[in-house]
Amino acid sequence: MSKNVSVIKKMQVSLRNKRRNRSYKSAIKTLTKKYILSLNNTQQLNSKDILLQLSALYQKIDKAVSKGVLHKNNGSRKKAILAKAIKDLKLKSS
């Protein structure tokens, strides 16, 4: 471990950011899993609930992009995959 003050502070900042980034990514993964499970559960298919889950997930992704946790293109790709999943489900049910 270095005794240089700037190195110590840089380590503290990087650890703080790592914890914050991990919490954002974990929340996005959890919400994504719940969303996919609700799409797969065809017995209780309620479009209003699914759209609310999708909206909450979009908000989390947008927040992570604005905070710099995710790259803009990564966030867009995640949202496109989620939108495609609900579109495929609607096509199957029709």
Secondary structure as GFF3:
##gff-version 3
##sequence-region A 1 94
A	DSSP	alpha_helix	5	40	.	.	.	ID=ss1
A	DSSP	alpha_helix	47	67	.	.	.	ID=ss2
A	DSSP	alpha_helix	72	93	.	.	.	ID=ss3
###
